[in-house]
Amino acid sequence: MNPGTAGSGDLRRRFVSALSRAQVIAFWIFVVAIPLNLIAMTAGAAIGIAATLGLYISAPYRRHRTPLDLAVIIYLAAIGASLLLGRTDAITFRTATSFWPLAVFYFSYSVARYRRDSGERWIWVMLCTALVLSIYSIVQHFTGIDWFNTAFGGQPKVYRHMLAGSAHRYVSVGRYDRHSNHAFAVMFFLSLALSEVLFGSQKTGNRIVKTVGKWGAGLLFAAELVVTYVRAAWMGMAAAVFFLGMAKGRRWLLAMILGGAVLFGAVCEFSPSIESKLKVTFDSKYPANRQRLFLWARSLEMFADHPVFGIGWGNYQKVCPEYIDKVDPKFPFKFRSHNLFLNHLAETGLVGLLALLFLFFKIFSSLYSCVKRSGQGGCPGYRLCMGMLAAMIAFVIGSITTDAYYNGDVSFVMWFLLGQALGARTDSDDPAAD
């Protein structure tokens, strides 16, 4: 053997090993920072993406191939076409930043494939760190004190609810700037916690600690979701609970429905404004509902004028005032459609919407394939994929009346968890295959 060749091979192995360590370090920074600090989360993502890019260059593509590659390429191509062929006179900052979470997906997937044990311990670390924010948000809601911004010298954020008798309520919990972003992030955590409760293994570790931890996490996340006042998240999570209950069995389904009703009723008893919010969900005369219908009509008008490639990715906030002012110049909200799919249709046209739907189809089919491959063994891969299937059901249903996906907090969490779920080892995986 040529000594030079042997030396270069050893150097390459060391390089790959160093990149893998950098990935893991960035991975834990990202996991711990998800519910706490956007800057730290972004820093962890940047380190992890850089290390992942190095690994992609230094190893064959088959080591990194994901089930979403084709759908992601089509999705990016459709967005690129909307930028080139749609209206290009009003490109916003979101155009440059919306693809960052997609890179996080590849970083997360790569970590899950390289690390044999990435599925078990990190779930508990994420749930525990997210619980810190859950406890804080619940205390904040009932005390009316914005502890986070007060402690760090910021301006407390107050949101005045439109319903009579509800007084002031705080919805900007921690670093979230909108209560809908907060609610959608919690949906993913709650879905994972419920999957752990239903399908988690008790064979290793302290069974009492695990049981109390899983049920405690689920109850706290559920209470946190309720006090966000986001009806889209409530309806989406109800569908997710129904899906998980059906997957586990009819008895569990009935128990989860009854438990959710009791929890919701208890919270409504302490906060009557939540009950009032729920009652107007399907009331066409409620101001927020009328505003959504008005915005959806304007989105369809944009699509009618630009049916193929839309008005250009990220241009909704710049273009929508033209359409709104023609009908009602005094309309207060002129920046988003409150519907992910109509927003995408207006910005990227029919081509972009079909690409988005195909991407979601591949996400669901890939998660389902992982669930079928892993069986009922209760392995981390099975629990992650079941949790993410439920979370994506909640996300799609909730996105009918809001567009929280465009916020980095939500899309970061979604793509990171998808990478972990699709890349996690299952009972049927052959370690030698990599």
ZAMARGU-4260 file (C-alpha; in steps of 0.2 Angstrom, whole numbers, plus 5000, padded with zeros to 4 digits):
<rodrens>
0) 5000/5000/5000 | 5006/5017/4996 | 5011/5026/5012 | 5004/5043/5005 | 4987/5035/5001
5) 4986/5028/5019 | 4990/5044/5027 | 4977/5054/5016 | 4964/5040/5021 | 4968/5043/5039
10) 4967/5061/5037 | 4950/5060/5029 | 4943/5049/5043 | 4949/5062/5056 | 4941/5076/5046
15) 4924/5066/5045 | 4925/5062/5063 | 4928/5080/5067 | 4914/5086/5057 | 4902/5073/5065
20) 4908/5079/5082 | 4904/5097/5077 | 4887/5091/5071 | 4883/5084/5088 | 4888/5099/5097
25) 4878/5110/5086 | 4864/5098/5088 | 4863/5099/5107 | 4865/5118/5106 | 4850/5119/5094
30) 4839/5107/5104 | 4842/5116/5121 | 4839/5133/5112 | 4823/5129/5103 | 4811/5135/5116
35) 4822/5148/5124 | 4833/5159/5112 | 4832/5162/5093 | 4850/5168/5092 | 4857/5153/5100
40) 4846/5142/5090 | 4852/5150/5074 | 4870/5149/5079 | 4868/5130/5082 | 4860/5128/5066
45) 4874/5138/5057 | 4887/5127/5064 | 4877/5111/5061 | 4874/5116/5043 | 4892/5120/5039
50) 4897/5103/5046 | 4884/5094/5037 | 4889/5102/5020 | 4907/5096/5024 | 4900/5078/5027
55) 4890/5079/5011 | 4906/5084/5001 | 4917/5071/5009 | 4905/5056/5008 | 4894/5048/4994
60) 4877/5055/4991 | 4869/5038/4996 | 4874/5041/5014 | 4864/5057/5015 | 4850/5053/5003
65) 4833/5058/5011 | 4815/5053/5005 | 4811/5071/5003 | 4825/5076/4990 | 4814/5076/4975
70) 4800/5085/4983 | 4811/5098/4990 | 4820/5101/4973 | 4803/5103/4964 | 4797/5115/4978
75) 4813/5126/4977 | 4811/5126/4958 | 4793/5132/4959 | 4798/5146/4971 | 4813/5151/4959
80) 4801/5151/4944 | 4789/5163/4954 | 4804/5175/4957 | 4809/5175/4939 | 4793/5174/4930
85) 4781/5182/4943 | 4780/5200/4948 | 4798/5204/4954 | 4796/5223/4959 | 4792/5219/4977
90) 4804/5206/4984 | 4804/5206/5003 | 4817/5200/5015 | 4808/5183/5018 | 4814/5178/5001
95) 4832/5176/5007 | 4827/5169/5024 | 4813/5156/5021 | 4825/5142/5015 | 4836/5142/5031
100) 4824/5129/5039 | 4826/5117/5024 | 4845/5117/5027 | 4841/5113/5046 | 4831/5098/5040
105) 4847/5091/5031 | 4858/5094/5046 | 4845/5086/5057 | 4843/5071/5046 | 4862/5069/5044
110) 4864/5069/5063 | 4850/5056/5065 | 4858/5044/5052 | 4876/5046/5059 | 4872/5044/5077
115) 4865/5027/5082 | 4858/5034/5099 | 4851/5051/5093 | 4833/5046/5095 | 4831/5042/5113
120) 4840/5055/5124 | 4837/5070/5114 | 4818/5068/5115 | 4819/5070/5134 | 4831/5085/5133
125) 4819/5094/5121 | 4803/5090/5131 | 4812/5096/5147 | 4818/5112/5140 | 4801/5115/5132
130) 4793/5112/5148 | 4802/5127/5156 | 4793/5138/5143 | 4777/5130/5146 | 4777/5133/5165
135) 4782/5151/5162 | 4768/5154/5149 | 4755/5147/5161 | 4761/5157/5175 | 4762/5172/5164
140) 4744/5170/5158 | 4736/5169/5175 | 4747/5182/5184 | 4746/5194/5169 | 4765/5198/5171
145) 4777/5197/5157 | 4791/5189/5167 | 4803/5186/5152 | 4803/5204/5145 | 4803/5212/5162
150) 4818/5202/5168 | 4828/5206/5153 | 4824/5224/5153 | 4812/5223/5138 | 4795/5231/5136
155) 4781/5219/5142 | 4770/5215/5128 | 4751/5216/5130 | 4737/5210/5119 | 4719/5216/5122
160) 4707/5203/5118 | 4691/5209/5108 | 4679/5199/5118 | 4669/5208/5132 | 4675/5204/5149
165) 4691/5196/5145 | 4702/5210/5151 | 4721/5210/5146 | 4730/5194/5142 | 4748/5191/5138
170) 4752/5181/5122 | 4770/5185/5117 | 4777/5171/5128 | 4796/5171/5129 | 4804/5175/5113
175) 4788/5172/5102 | 4781/5188/5094 | 4764/5181/5090 | 4753/5170/5099 | 4750/5159/5084
180) 4768/5156/5082 | 4769/5151/5100 | 4754/5139/5098 | 4760/5130/5082 | 4777/5127/5091
185) 4768/5120/5106 | 4758/5108/5094 | 4774/5099/5089 | 4780/5097/5107 | 4763/5091/5113
190) 4762/5079/5098 | 4779/5071/5103 | 4774/5070/5121 | 4758/5061/5117 | 4767/5049/5106
195) 4779/5046/5121 | 4764/5043/5132 | 4755/5031/5120 | 4770/5021/5112 | 4785/5025/5124
200) 4795/5010/5131 | 4796/5007/5149 | 4810/4994/5148 | 4824/5005/5152 | 4827/5019/5165
205) 4816/5023/5180 | 4799/5018/5175 | 4791/5030/5188 | 4801/5045/5182 | 4797/5041/5164
210) 4779/5039/5167 | 4777/5055/5177 | 4788/5065/5165 | 4778/5060/5150 | 4761/5063/5157
215) 4767/5079/5165 | 4774/5085/5149 | 4758/5081/5140 | 4747/5090/5152 | 4758/5105/5153
220) 4759/5107/5134 | 4740/5105/5133 | 4737/5118/5146 | 4750/5130/5137 | 4741/5127/5120
225) 4724/5131/5127 | 4730/5148/5134 | 4737/5154/5118 | 4719/5157/5112 | 4723/5151/5095
230) 4708/5142/5088 | 4717/5135/5073 | 4729/5126/5084 | 4715/5120/5095 | 4706/5112/5080
235) 4722/5105/5073 | 4727/5097/5089 | 4710/5089/5091 | 4713/5081/5074 | 4730/5075/5080
240) 4723/5068/5096 | 4710/5058/5086 | 4723/5051/5075 | 4735/5045/5089 | 4720/5038/5099
245) 4714/5028/5083 | 4732/5022/5081 | 4733/5016/5099 | 4715/5009/5100 | 4697/5014/5103
250) 4699/5014/5122 | 4713/5026/5121 | 4704/5037/5109 | 4689/5038/5121 | 4701/5041/5136
255) 4710/5055/5126 | 4694/5063/5121 | 4687/5063/5138 | 4704/5069/5146 | 4705/5083/5133
260) 4687/5089/5137 | 4690/5089/5155 | 4707/5099/5153 | 4698/5111/5142 | 4684/5113/5153
265) 4695/5116/5169 | 4705/5129/5160 | 4689/5138/5154 | 4683/5138/5172 | 4698/5148/5177
270) 4698/5159/5161 | 4680/5162/5154 | 4688/5172/5140 | 4694/5156/5132 | 4676/5149/5132
275) 4670/5164/5124 | 4684/5163/5111 | 4679/5145/5107 | 4660/5149/5105 | 4664/5162/5091
280) 4675/5149/5081 | 4662/5147/5067 | 4652/5163/5069 | 4653/5172/5052 | 4649/5189/5061
285) 4664/5188/5073 | 4676/5202/5067 | 4692/5191/5065 | 4682/5178/5055 | 4675/5191/5043
290) 4693/5198/5041 | 4699/5181/5036 | 4686/5179/5023 | 4689/5196/5016 | 4708/5192/5015
295) 4705/5175/5007 | 4694/5184/4993 | 4709/5196/4990 | 4721/5181/4989 | 4710/5173/4975
300) 4710/5189/4966 | 4729/5190/4966 | 4729/5172/4959 | 4716/5176/4946 | 4727/5190/4940
305) 4743/5179/4941 | 4738/5161/4939 | 4753/5152/4934 | 4768/5159/4944 | 4759/5171/4956
310) 4764/5188/4961 | 4782/5182/4967 | 4788/5173/4982 | 4788/5184/4998 | 4778/5198/4989
315) 4761/5197/4998 | 4764/5211/5010 | 4769/5222/4996 | 4756/5218/4984 | 4740/5215/4994
320) 4737/5233/4999 | 4733/5236/4980 | 4719/5224/4980 | 4713/5228/4998 | 4712/5247/4995
325) 4701/5244/4980 | 4687/5236/4991 | 4690/5244/5008 | 4704/5257/5010 | 4701/5257/5029
330) 4704/5238/5031 | 4718/5237/5045 | 4727/5221/5040 | 4737/5222/5024 | 4752/5210/5026
335) 4746/5192/5026 | 4732/5181/5021 | 4729/5170/5036 | 4729/5155/5026 | 4745/5146/5021
340) 4739/5138/5005 | 4730/5154/4998 | 4745/5164/5003 | 4756/5152/4993 | 4744/5151/4979
345) 4744/5170/4977 | 4763/5172/4978 | 4769/5157/4968 | 4753/5153/4957 | 4746/5136/4953
350) 4764/5129/4950 | 4769/5134/4968 | 4754/5127/4976 | 4755/5110/4968 | 4774/5110/4973
355) 4769/5113/4991 | 4755/5100/4991 | 4767/5087/4983 | 4780/5092/4997 | 4767/5089/5010
360) 4762/5073/5002 | 4780/5066/5002 | 4781/5071/5021 | 4766/5061/5025 | 4770/5046/5014
365) 4788/5046/5021 | 4783/5047/5039 | 4770/5033/5036 | 4783/5022/5028 | 4794/5024/5043
370) 4780/5019/5054 | 4776/5004/5044 | 4794/4999/5043 | 4797/5001/5062 | 4782/4991/5067
375) 4775/4992/5085 | 4791/4990/5094 | 4791/5006/5102 | 4808/5011/5096 | 4813/5030/5095
380) 4810/5030/5076 | 4792/5023/5078 | 4788/5036/5092 | 4795/5050/5083 | 4786/5047/5066
385) 4770/5044/5075 | 4772/5060/5084 | 4777/5070/5069 | 4762/5062/5059 | 4750/5069/5072
390) 4759/5085/5072 | 4759/5087/5053 | 4740/5083/5053 | 4738/5097/5066 | 4749/5109/5056
395) 4740/5107/5040 | 4723/5109/5048 | 4729/5124/5058 | 4737/5132/5042 | 4719/5134/5034
400) 4716/5149/5045 | 4734/5155/5048 | 4751/5156/5040 | 4763/5153/5055 | 4774/5142/5044
405) 4782/5158/5037 | 4789/5162/5055 | 4806/5155/5058 | 4801/5149/5076 | 4788/5137/5068
410) 4797/5132/5052 | 4814/5129/5062 | 4805/5117/5074 | 4795/5108/5060 | 4810/5104/5049
415) 4821/5100/5063 | 4809/5087/5070 | 4805/5080/5052 | 4824/5077/5050 | 4825/5068/5066
420) 4810/5057/5063 | 4814/5052/5045 | 4832/5049/5049 | 4830/5040/5066 | 4834/5021/5067
425) 4820/5009/5067 | 4820/4991/5072 | 4821/4985/5054 | 4836/4996/5050 | 4852/4987/5046
430) 4867/4997/5053 | 4878/4989/5040 | 4868/4997/5026 | 4876/5014/5028
</rodrens>
